[in-house]
Amino acid sequence: MVDKVPILCQICREPKQQDELVPAQSVPEPVAVLIRKEYPAWSSGDYICLADLDRFRARYVVEVLEEEKRELSLLEEAVSRTMKDHALLSKNINIEFDRQLTFGERVSDRLADFAGSWPFIIVFVGVMFLWVVANTFLIVTRPFDPYPFIFLNLVLSAVAAIQAPIIIMSQNRQESRDRLNAEHDYQVNLKAEMEIHQLHKKMDHLLFNQGQRLLEIQRIQVELMETLIRKTL
């Protein structure tokens, strides 16, 4: 019976039997890259013993888990930064718009709001009723505006002439306010859409890398189990 010639392991530099060695071609590429980082002279025609291979397998699994933890931390930071930037972009347009109003514009808005309310209608009808009663029943001898109440028509025409441009000015400012709100909403929605798209790309990239790494870890686990089974036989 011829004794098997020991083969030198290029990692630990110790002679090993054939069944204790693994050729470089059979080592998974991620583990082989890790080995070549520490032993640049290790080439595809060399061997590595099972003990050293198990050590590098374990190191690879540890590095993969650390990389996963680092990428998850970076993703959490990106989400937090995105939420913070979004909060800075969102603002109350109405408050900033009101700060730029002049005194005359504020007065016109108040008058327009009052002219379009029930208190104005009630007061207006009450004044007309008192006007008609005063010029018809109370002041019989010399009323200041007898029937058909020409002076009242003049007052009403003047009120309508003044009220119309005030309401138009208020409506124009409301249109400007609505346009600013629409532009701001568009900016917020566009930024949110871009951020969501970026987060989807990051998640897809992370999931793809996780899948690849899990496959490598499972492959290493299977090889370790096969090694243990061979040792127990």
PyMOL commands that set and color helices and strands:
alter all, ss='L'
color gray80, all
select helices_A, chain A and resi 18-20+24-26+29-38+50-89+93-99+103-115+118-138+150-232
alter helices_A, ss='H'
color red, helices_A
select strands_A, chain A and resi 7-8+15-16+21-23+47-49
alter strands_A, ss='S'
color yellow, strands_A
deselect
rebuild
show_as cartoon
